[in-house]
Every structure is written in C-alpha cells, then in structure tokens.
Amino acid sequence: MKKSLPLCTILFVTLGVFWGRAGSETLTSKSSRGAFSSPCPKAFEVQLLPGKKEFVFSMYGTPGDLKGIQQLVAFMQAKKLGNGFDPGPGTQPDAKPVFDYLASIGWPVTCYSGGEMQIKGGRAVLGPENARTLSSMDQAGVFSAVQLGEWGYYFHNLSPTESWWRDVYGKEFDAFKHLMKPKGLAGYDRFPSGKKECYEVVQDYFMSRSHDLLGRVISVTGHSHYEAYVGEWGASCIGLELGENIAFTQSKLAFARGASRQWRKPFSVQVSPWFSGSCTTSGALRREGNAARGFDAGHSLNFYERMWLHAWFCGAAMVTPENSISTFFESQEPPYSISAHGIKASEVFQFMKGHDRGVAYTPVAIVLDHYAGYNAYMDKPWGILKPTVGDREVRDLFDHQLFPGDDHIHGNPFPENPEFSYLRPTPFGEIFDVQLSNASEEMLSSYPVVLLAGDMEFDAAFVMKLKALLKHGSKVLISAEHKTALGEQFGALSKFSGLEVLEPWINPDTTRPAAISNVRLQRLCRETLPFDIQGDPVQYEVNRNDKGWVIELINNAGVIKKPDEPVKINPGAGVVVTIHSKVRCSSAMEWRTNLHFDKPKDVRIELGPGKMAYVELTARP
C-alpha cells in the first residue's frame, strides 16, 4: 500500500498569510483568491555572486597557462558547460595574465590556497603581490575569492591529528608541530566554559584565516553546520560541500539559505564525487589500491544531476561539480572530448539558464540561539560540549522529523543503498530556513511563522524583537521550557494572539522530548502552503516566481549505488504525486517534459526512479 504525504493547504484567516514587510506588502487575505499574491520580500531575494547577473555553474580545475585556459573556455562555451571556475588558478604573480583574461570575459573565480589553508599561524598567508594578481578582477567588478575549505572539520578533527600534519609538512613537520592542538579537545586549547566561549574561539580562528587570505574568503564547510556564522564573520560567499561522505544535506541547505538571506551574502554548493574512499574520475571502473576510480565509481550520475538541480532551485548562486575537469571529459588534454557526465552537465546548465527558478518559499523560520553551535557530525554543540535536552531536541527535529534517514554518520540507515540517505523525502516539505536569534527584526518578520528550538537566551534585545514580530503579525511558537525561561517577560508577549506555547510531546521514534510534535508540523504545512502534495513520499520544494509558483518534485528512490559498483535501477520504484492547488491558476506546465495541464487545480505527476519534475503554475491576475 502506498503511503500518503501530509496534506498541505493554504492558510486563510487563521494566520493571515503574508510574505512579510521586508520590502513588500503584507498579505492578509480572507479567501484563497488573493492569497500569496504579494511579491516576495526583498529579504528573500536570491543573492547572486557580486558583479554577476546570472547563476554560475563552475568548472572545477583549470590548466595553469593562459593558452590552456583560453582553449578550455572556448570548449566550455561551445558545449555550454559552465561560466566560471571553482577552483581556478592560484594567486601567484605569474597567474595575473590568466586573471586579466577571465576578468575580460566576466567569469568568476575561486582560488585555492593549498593544503595549509586551514592552519592558523602557518605559511598560507597571502600578501600584496597576490592581491595585485587579482586586481583586474576587482577593477572589472568580477567576483573572485579564496577558498577556506572544510575548515570546520579541520578545526575539530585534523588540528590534533599528527598523521595529517606530517602529510602536509613532510620533512618540515618538527618546525610546525607547535601549531597542532591538544588531543581530546576538539581543536580547543582548553575545555571551554560554555557555548559563548566556543563561539569566540571559533570566530577568532575563522577571522584570522580570513585576514591571512586577503579578507576575501569563500567559506566551504562539509562536516559541520557552521554556515549560520560565516556570513556574520565576513565571508564573501557562504559555501558548503555536499556529496562526498557528508550527511545532513537538506538541513545544511536550510542553514546556508537562512544565513544567505540574513547577511545578504550569496551561498554556493560544491558537490563532491568522493564516496567512502572511491571517487568518480574519467575512464573505466577500476581498482586503485583499496578504492575504485572511473566514471562508474563514487556517486551515480543521477545523484549528481539531482544535487546540482536541487542546489540551484534552493537559491545557490553557484554550483560546483567537484573534479569536473576530469569527469566532464574523456581526457583532460585538448582537443577535449566531452563525456557522458559532461553531456548531462551541459543539459542541466542549459535547463537552469532557460527557466526562472524564482525564490524559495520558506514560510517557517527555525530560530536557534546565537551561540547554539549546532554540529550534527560531532553530535555535540561546537564539537565539544555535552548536549543538553534542548540541544537534543534540535538534533531530533532535523534528523528524525524534517529529514528522517539523513544521518549515515552515526548509523547505517540503508546498507543496501548507501546513496539513499543523501537526499530524503520531505514529510513536511522544504518550507524551513534556519536563523539565529541575532537575526534582524526585518529578516525574521519576513516569515509568517517563527519556531524557537532548543536552549534560548532571552535577553532584553531578543524579547523586544519577539514582541515586534508578534505586533507585525508573525506567529511565534515556543515550548513550555521557553515560557519558564522567559519568566516575567512572558506576560508582555502573551498579550499577543500570535504567541503559541506548544504542547509537550515525546517522539515515539526517539523516546525523547521533541521541540514540536509531528501533528503540529503537519498543521504548519497546512497553514502555510498554497498546495497539497498528495501521493507517494517525495522530496518537494515550492518556489515563487514572476508567473506564479514552481514546485520541485524529486523521487530519490530506486537508484541503487555503492561506491565501487555501477549504478543499478529498480524500475518498480516509481511514484505518483498529485499537486492540488488552493490558489487559482490559469495554466500549469512541467518544465522538463514541456507537458501542459488543462486542469491546473489538480496536476498528476508520475516520476520514475531518480527522476525530477518542475511544475510551474501560472497564477491568475
């Protein structure tokens, strides 16, 4: 028997649905006719790379000389393979002619600063000569940045690991071993006194590295959720790595999108081909040591397609297929010959350029305390502190309620298909952004619903912000523990009808207290979405564009992939989904097939294994 998703319908009078006042009119319609007719708030607009008016699909890796770069660019333009480099050349002075050329064609570039980039106090310090190398990019207004990659994992896991340091420094290890951190302290010099001290230590580390990398860092985090902080700390782009062996894909995107909106910074997604030691490269499937290489090694091509498209649809300014300099070509030397991976990438990029993705409609802000330091990979706040009951509630919210089955770090949810945990069906849709309690009133007021989760510090400024949100018309959901923590301040907030103290609930899947019940999450879905998504479990997201609405549907089932084996397809894993519209639409069309639907009130979509659909519903005036 097929399982049904929760039905999600539009809210009429109960909440007074609106996009928020941040640059747009508040919507308080009493019927579905006018509901959701307001433009999206400016706070939700997609942040593109500075100087770029379009989405960037970047090539990973470049030749080192000007002629080689020009040949590669010409081939990419002819085959429609992308419009930027991440990473491109290094910032050494002899690379200046390459950057002058890239500035002239307006292609953004991320620079890689080498294996020492994460080490505070090491040799990875860029100076005026490196800045001069990039000067033509600045003069032309073309984005360029220096990657600080996987720094959260380095901070907690590699900074005390001697074998890693010996690999980096070789014979010079003894001269730099004093920079290592003590074992057992997850990157700290001593056990921190609490979350605020952790925040200050990690902030100091990040800002020190950013300063040494010319203050133009693109942060790339994989095994952490520190996307929430890097915009605040000055990153030029909030990057995250997905794929690889990294879990928690969808919650990381919710963190990155929320931070992008709060700090008006673009976010990017790098999709890694590494998978349990194996890696997608060119050539036939083969063993190299204990791992596999080749086009059929690592993740599946279908997985890359789903990841690239979903990251784009979520609002990323740039998507980078890692190792594409290898996988998009049969060989890495000119004359280039495009591979099956390259053909798929070209198809995906042209699809992206040809459609208005709009803006992710995320009516619910999950607000964590500014110093929460959420880190699912380490399963400890800031990688070191013992989780409280509140911390565990936040973890359970993401991993057992919103995106169940996404954690392959602390378990093995799908041993017969390990790739299945990376993108998951969404019982309540991808209607959530993650914000921190220091988010601006303007930002938080853009959300119809604000859900406080985990331990919160209710200082006077935050309480005033909550009061302003309630005055504005947002609904604020708090727990009984939050009510107790508010003390006398609760009285001032309880005067507003929009404040709701959630009923306590023990999640039967975890046997622990939950931040919010599944029943209440289902009601949120009904109250805030203009569509019911009915039928088999799928991953889905709703975007708002100039014509009306676009709904992304992803069937992640039926694509079976192990790191060292070719992909297998289960043809019986298809799904059927019906989009039931509660808003008046004049037409509906599915972008990938160009199918038109005569009755846009109920659109029936069939999706085979690993297939995606994008249904645009044109709103009536």
C-alpha positions in Angstrom: 0.0 0.0 0.0 1.3 3.4 -0.9 1.9 5.9 1.9 0.5 9.4 1.7 2.3 12.6 2.5 0.7 15.0 4.9 -1.7 17.3 3.1 -0.5 20.8 2.9 -3.1 23.6 2.2 -3.2 27.3 2.2 -4.0 29.3 5.3 -6.9 31.6 5.1 -7.8 33.7 8.1 -6.1 31.8 10.9 -2.6 33.2 10.4 -3.2 35.9 7.9 -0.7 34.5 5.5 1.9 37.0 4.2 5.3 37.2 2.7 6.3 39.9 5.2 7.0 43.5 5.2 10.7 43.4 4.2 10.2 45.4 1.0 6.8 44.0 0.2 3.2 44.4 1.2 1.7 42.3 4.0 -0.9 39.9 2.8 -4.0 39.3 5.0 -6.5 37.8 2.6 -9.7 36.3 3.8 -10.0 34.0 0.9 -7.8 32.0 -1.4 -8.3 34.4 -4.3 -5.9 37.0 -3.1 -3.7 34.7 -1.0 0.0 34.7 -1.8 -0.4 37.5 -4.4 2.1 39.8 -2.9 5.6 39.9 -4.3 8.4 38.1 -2.4 10.1 40.2 0.3 13.4 41.7 -0.7 15.0 39.9 2.2 14.2 36.6 0.4 15.7 37.5 -3.0 18.4 35.2 -4.3 21.9 36.7 -3.7 24.0 36.2 -6.8 27.7 36.5 -6.9 28.8 40.1 -6.8 29.0 41.5 -10.3 27.1 38.6 -11.8 23.6 38.8 -13.1 23.1 35.1 -13.6 23.6 31.8 -11.8 27.1 30.3 -12.1 27.8 26.6 -12.9 31.6 26.3 -12.5 34.3 24.1 -13.7 36.5 22.5 -11.0 40.1 22.9 -12.0 41.9 24.6 -14.9 45.1 24.5 -16.9 47.9 26.6 -15.5 48.7 28.7 -18.5 46.8 31.4 -20.5 46.6 29.5 -23.7 45.3 26.4 -21.9 42.6 28.5 -20.1 41.5 30.0 -23.4 41.2 26.6 -25.0 39.2 25.3 -22.1 36.9 28.4 -22.0 36.3 28.1 -25.8 35.3 24.4 -25.4 33.1 25.2 -22.4 31.3 28.0 -24.3 30.8 25.8 -27.3 29.4 22.9 -25.3 27.6 25.1 -22.8 29.4 23.5 -19.9 29.5 26.4 -17.4 30.5 30.0 -16.8 33.1 30.2 -14.1 35.9 28.3 -12.3 35.9 26.9 -8.7 38.8 26.5 -8.1 40.7 28.3 -10.8 44.4 29.2 -10.8 46.3 30.1 -7.7 47.0 33.8 -6.8 50.8 33.7 -7.6 52.0 36.7 -9.6 52.7 34.7 -12.8 49.0 33.9 -13.0 48.0 37.5 -13.5 47.6 37.2 -17.3 45.1 34.4 -16.7 43.0 36.6 -14.3 43.2 39.5 -16.7 41.7 37.3 -19.3 38.9 35.9 -17.0 38.1 39.5 -15.9 37.7 40.4 -19.6 35.1 37.7 -20.1 33.4 38.2 -16.8 33.9 34.7 -15.4 34.1 34.5 -11.6 36.9 32.5 -10.0 37.5 30.9 -6.6 41.2 30.4 -5.9 42.7 27.5 -4.0 45.4 28.4 -1.5 46.8 24.9 -0.9 46.8 22.2 1.7 47.8 24.6 4.5 44.8 26.9 4.0 43.1 25.8 7.3 46.2 26.2 9.5 46.3 29.3 11.7 49.8 30.6 12.1 51.1 28.5 9.1 52.6 29.6 5.8 49.3 30.1 4.0 49.4 33.9 4.2 48.7 35.9 1.0 50.2 39.4 0.6 50.1 42.5 -1.7 51.6 40.6 -4.6 48.6 38.1 -4.5 46.2 41.0 -4.3 47.8 42.5 -7.4 47.3 39.2 -9.2 43.5 39.6 -8.7 43.4 43.4 -9.2 41.9 43.2 -12.7 39.0 41.1 -11.4 38.3 43.8 -8.8 38.5 46.6 -11.4 36.1 44.8 -13.7 33.7 44.0 -10.9 34.0 40.3 -11.3 33.8 38.0 -8.3 37.0 36.4 -7.0 37.6 34.7 -3.7 40.0 32.4 -1.9 38.7 29.2 -0.6 38.8 28.2 3.1 37.7 24.7 2.6 36.3 22.2 5.1 37.6 24.3 7.9 35.1 23.1 10.5 36.3 19.5 10.0 39.9 20.7 10.2 39.3 22.6 13.4 37.7 19.7 15.3 39.3 16.7 13.7 42.5 17.4 11.9 44.2 20.1 14.1 45.2 17.4 16.6 45.9 14.6 14.1 49.7 14.1 13.7 49.5 11.9 10.6 47.6 14.7 8.7 50.2 17.3 9.7 53.1 15.0 8.7 51.4 14.6 5.3 51.1 18.4 4.9 54.6 19.4 6.2 56.7 16.4 5.4 60.3 16.9 6.5 59.4 20.3 8.0 56.9 18.8 10.4 59.1 19.5 13.5 59.2 23.2 12.7 55.4 23.5 12.6 54.1 20.8 15.1 53.8 23.5 17.8 50.7 24.7 15.9 48.9 21.5 16.5 46.1 21.4 19.1 46.0 19.1 22.1 44.4 15.7 21.7 40.9 15.2 23.1 39.9 18.9 23.0 38.3 19.0 19.5 40.5 21.9 18.4 40.5 24.0 21.5 43.5 24.8 23.7 41.5 24.0 26.8 38.0 22.9 27.6 35.7 25.9 27.0 33.5 27.2 29.7 30.3 27.2 27.6 28.8 28.0 24.2 29.8 31.7 24.2 33.4 30.9 24.7 33.3 28.3 21.9 31.8 30.8 19.6 34.6 33.3 20.4 37.3 30.8 19.9 35.9 29.5 16.5 35.2 33.1 15.4 38.8 34.1 16.2 40.1 31.2 14.2 37.9 31.9 11.2 38.6 35.6 11.1 42.3 35.1 11.5 42.3 32.7 8.5 40.2 35.2 6.5 42.6 38.0 7.2 45.5 35.9 6.0 43.6 35.1 2.8 43.1 38.7 1.8 39.8 39.1 3.5 38.0 37.6 0.5 37.3 34.1 1.8 34.6 31.8 0.4 33.9 29.5 3.3 33.3 25.9 2.4 32.0 23.6 5.2 31.1 20.0 4.9 31.0 18.0 8.1 29.5 20.9 10.2 26.6 23.3 10.2 28.7 26.5 10.7 27.1 28.1 7.6 25.0 30.0 10.1 28.0 32.0 11.3 30.3 32.7 8.4 28.2 35.4 6.8 28.3 37.3 10.2 32.0 36.8 10.3 32.6 38.4 6.9 32.8 35.5 4.3 32.3 36.8 0.8 30.3 33.7 0.0 28.7 31.1 2.2 29.8 27.8 0.7 29.0 24.2 1.6 30.3 20.9 0.4 27.7 18.2 -0.3 28.0 14.6 -1.6 31.3 13.0 -0.5 30.6 11.2 2.7 28.8 14.1 4.1 25.4 13.6 5.8 22.6 16.1 6.6 22.3 17.6 3.1 18.9 19.2 3.4 19.4 20.7 6.9 22.8 22.2 5.7 20.9 23.8 2.8 18.4 25.3 5.2 21.2 26.7 7.3 23.0 28.2 4.3 19.9 29.7 2.8 18.9 31.3 6.1 22.4 32.8 6.6 22.5 34.0 3.0 19.2 35.9 3.5 20.2 37.3 6.9 23.6 38.6 5.8 22.8 39.4 2.1 25.6 37.1 1.0 25.5 34.5 -1.8 25.7 30.8 -1.0 27.3 28.1 -3.1 27.3 24.4 -3.2 30.2 22.1 -4.2 29.1 18.6 -5.0 31.9 16.1 -4.2 32.4 12.8 -6.1 34.2 11.1 -3.2 32.2 8.3 -1.7 33.8 6.0 1.1 37.2 6.3 -0.5 36.1 5.8 -4.0 35.9 8.7 -6.5 34.3 9.5 -9.8 37.0 10.1 -12.4 37.4 9.5 -16.1 37.9 6.1 -17.6 36.5 2.6 -17.0 35.7 1.4 -13.5 38.8 0.1 -11.9 40.5 -0.6 -8.6 43.3 1.7 -7.4 44.5 0.4 -4.0 41.5 -0.2 -1.8 39.2 2.1 -3.6 37.6 2.5 -7.0 38.1 5.0 -9.8 36.3 5.7 -13.1 33.1 7.2 -14.4 31.1 4.5 -12.5 33.0 4.9 -9.2 31.9 7.1 -6.4 28.4 8.6 -6.6 26.0 8.0 -9.5 25.5 10.4 -12.4 21.8 10.5 -11.5 22.7 11.6 -8.0 24.9 14.5 -9.3 22.0 15.6 -11.5 19.6 15.7 -8.6 22.1 17.5 -6.4 23.0 20.1 -9.0 19.4 20.9 -9.8 18.2 20.9 -6.2 21.0 23.2 -5.1 20.2 25.6 -7.9 16.5 25.5 -7.1 17.2 26.2 -3.4 18.8 29.5 -4.4 22.5 28.8 -4.7 24.5 31.5 -6.5 27.0 28.9 -7.7 27.1 25.1 -8.0 30.4 23.4 -8.5 30.7 19.8 -9.7 33.9 18.8 -7.9 36.5 17.1 -10.1 34.6 18.1 -13.3 37.9 18.9 -15.0 38.2 15.1 -15.0 34.7 13.8 -15.3 33.3 16.1 -18.0 36.0 15.0 -20.5 37.2 11.7 -21.8 40.7 13.1 -21.2 41.9 16.3 -19.6 44.1 17.3 -22.5 43.0 19.2 -25.6 41.5 18.6 -28.0 38.8 17.9 -25.5 36.2 15.2 -26.0 33.0 15.5 -23.9 32.0 12.5 -21.7 28.5 11.3 -20.6 29.0 13.3 -17.4 29.8 16.4 -19.5 26.7 15.9 -21.7 24.5 15.7 -18.6 26.1 18.8 -17.1 25.5 20.7 -20.3 21.9 19.6 -20.4 21.4 20.7 -16.7 23.1 24.0 -17.1 21.0 24.9 -20.2 17.9 23.9 -18.2 19.0 26.2 -15.4 19.6 29.1 -17.7 16.3 28.6 -19.5 14.0 28.8 -16.5 13.1 31.3 -13.8 13.6 29.3 -10.6 12.2 32.2 -8.5 12.6 32.3 -4.8 12.4 29.5 -2.3 9.1 29.9 -0.4 10.1 29.0 3.2 7.3 30.3 5.5 8.8 28.9 8.7 12.0 30.2 10.3 13.5 27.7 12.8 15.4 30.0 15.2 18.3 28.7 17.3 20.2 30.7 19.9 23.0 32.8 18.6 25.6 30.7 20.4 23.9 27.3 19.7 26.9 26.0 17.6 24.8 23.2 16.1 27.1 20.4 14.8 25.3 17.2 13.9 28.5 15.5 12.6 30.2 15.8 16.0 26.9 15.3 17.7 28.0 17.9 20.2 27.5 21.7 20.3 30.6 23.4 18.9 32.1 19.9 18.5 32.9 19.5 22.2 30.1 20.3 24.7 27.8 17.7 26.1 24.3 18.1 24.5 21.5 19.3 26.7 17.9 18.2 26.4 17.3 21.4 24.3 20.3 20.5 22.0 19.0 17.0 21.5 15.5 18.4 20.6 17.1 20.4 17.8 19.1 17.5 16.5 16.0 15.3 16.6 13.9 17.9 14.8 16.2 17.9 11.8 17.2 14.2 11.7 14.0 12.4 12.8 11.2 14.7 11.8 12.0 17.0 8.9 14.6 14.9 7.1 14.3 11.4 8.5 17.0 8.9 7.4 19.6 11.6 6.5 22.3 10.6 9.1 24.7 7.9 7.8 27.5 9.2 10.1 26.1 7.7 13.3 24.4 4.7 11.8 23.8 2.8 8.6 20.2 3.5 7.6 20.4 2.0 4.1 23.2 -0.6 3.9 21.9 -1.9 0.5 21.8 1.5 -1.0 24.1 3.9 0.9 23.5 6.8 -1.5 19.8 6.9 -0.5 20.5 8.8 2.7 21.9 11.9 1.0 18.6 13.3 -0.3 15.4 12.3 1.5 11.7 12.5 1.0 10.3 15.5 3.0 7.2 14.7 5.1 6.5 18.4 5.6 8.2 19.9 2.5 11.3 22.1 2.4 9.5 25.0 4.0 12.1 25.9 6.6 15.1 28.2 6.9 17.4 28.2 9.9 18.0 31.6 11.5 19.8 32.5 14.7 18.5 34.7 17.5 20.7 37.6 16.4 18.9 37.8 13.0 17.4 41.2 12.3 13.8 42.1 13.0 13.4 42.8 9.3 14.6 39.3 8.5 12.5 37.5 11.0 9.4 39.5 10.2 9.6 38.1 6.6 8.4 34.7 8.0 4.8 34.0 8.8 5.9 31.5 11.4 8.9 31.6 13.8 9.6 28.4 15.7 12.1 28.7 18.6 14.0 25.5 19.1 16.5 24.4 21.7 18.0 26.3 24.6 17.4 30.1 24.2 19.0 33.1 25.9 16.1 35.6 26.3 18.0 38.8 26.7 16.1 42.1 26.6 17.0 42.7 22.9 15.7 39.3 21.8 12.5 39.7 23.8 11.9 43.1 22.2 12.4 41.5 18.8 9.9 38.8 19.5 7.4 41.5 20.7 7.9 43.3 17.4 7.3 40.2 15.4 4.1 39.5 17.2 3.0 43.1 16.7 3.7 42.7 13.0 1.6 39.6 12.7 4.1 36.7 12.7 3.1 33.6 14.7 5.8 32.7 17.3 5.9 29.1 18.6 7.7 28.4 21.9 8.0 25.5 24.2 6.9 25.2 27.9 10.7 25.4 28.7 10.9 28.7 26.8 7.9 30.0 28.8 9.7 29.2 32.0 13.0 30.7 30.8 11.1 34.0 29.9 9.9 34.4 33.5 8.2 37.7 34.0 8.9 38.7 30.3 6.3 36.1 29.2 3.5 38.3 30.3 4.4 41.0 27.8 4.4 38.5 24.9 1.3 36.6 26.0 -0.9 39.6 25.3 -0.5 38.8 21.5 -2.7 36.2 20.0 0.2 35.1 17.7 2.2 33.6 20.6 1.7 29.8 21.0 3.1 27.7 23.7 3.5 24.2 22.2 2.1 21.1 23.9 4.9 18.8 25.2 5.4 15.7 23.0 7.6 12.6 23.3 8.6 11.4 19.8 8.0 7.7 19.7 10.8 7.2 17.3 13.4 8.6 19.7 11.5 8.3 23.1 12.8 11.8 23.8 11.0 15.2 24.2 10.6 16.9 20.9 10.8 20.6 20.0 7.4 20.3 18.2 5.1 17.5 17.5 4.6 15.9 14.1 0.9 16.8 14.3 1.8 20.4 14.8 4.3 20.3 11.9 1.6 18.9 9.7 -0.7 21.7 10.7 2.1 24.2 9.9 2.3 22.7 6.5 -1.5 23.0 6.0 -1.4 26.6 7.3 1.4 28.0 5.2 1.5 26.2 1.8 -0.8 27.1 -1.2 -0.7 23.5 -2.4 -1.5 19.9 -1.2 1.2 17.5 -2.3 -0.6 14.1 -2.2 0.5 10.6 -3.0 3.8 8.7 -2.6 6.6 10.1 -0.5 8.8 12.5 -2.4 11.1 15.4 -1.7 9.5 18.7 -2.6 10.0 22.4 -2.5 7.8 25.3 -3.5 9.3 28.5 -5.1 7.6 31.8 -6.1 8.5 33.3 -9.4 7.1 36.2 -11.6 4.5 34.0 -13.2 3.2 32.3 -10.0 4.6 29.2 -8.5 7.1 26.4 -9.3 7.1 23.1 -7.4 10.1 20.8 -7.5 9.4 17.1 -7.0 12.2 14.6 -6.6 11.9 10.8 -6.5 15.1 9.8 -4.8 14.1 6.1 -4.6 15.2 3.3 -7.0 18.7 4.5 -7.8 21.0 2.0 -6.0 24.6 3.0 -5.8 27.6 1.6 -3.9 31.0 3.4 -4.1 32.8 0.7 -6.1 29.9 -0.6 -8.2 28.0 0.6 -11.2 24.6 2.1 -10.5 21.5 -0.2 -10.5 18.0 1.0 -11.2 14.9 -0.5 -9.6 12.2 0.1 -12.2 9.5 -0.6 -9.7 10.4 2.4 -7.5 8.3 4.9 -9.5 5.9 7.3 -7.6 2.7 9.1 -8.4 2.1 12.6 -6.9 -0.9 14.9 -7.3 -0.4 18.7 -6.8 -3.7 20.1 -5.5 -3.8 23.8 -5.8 -5.7 26.0 -3.4 -4.9 29.2 -5.4 -6.4 30.0 -8.7 -4.1 29.2 -11.6 -4.7 29.7 -15.2 -2.3 27.1 -16.5 0.3 24.5 -15.5 3.4 23.2 -17.3 6.1 20.7 -16.4 9.5 22.2 -17.4 11.5 19.1 -18.2 8.9 17.4 -20.4 7.1 20.6 -21.6 3.8 18.8 -20.7 0.8 21.2 -20.3 -2.1 20.5 -18.0 -5.6 21.6 -18.8 -6.8 21.4 -15.2 -4.2 23.1 -13.1 -6.3 22.6 -9.9 -5.1 19.0 -9.8 -1.9 18.1 -11.6 -0.9 14.4 -11.6 2.8 13.7 -12.0 4.5 10.3 -12.4 8.2 10.1 -11.6 10.4 7.1 -12.4 13.4 6.2 -10.2 15.7 9.2 -9.6 13.5 11.5 -11.7 12.7 15.1 -11.1 9.8 17.4 -12.1 9.4 21.1 -12.1 5.7 22.2 -12.3 5.1 25.9 -13.0 1.6 27.1 -12.1 0.7 30.5 -13.6 -1.3 32.5 -11.2 -4.5 34.2 -12.4 -4.4 38.0 -12.1 
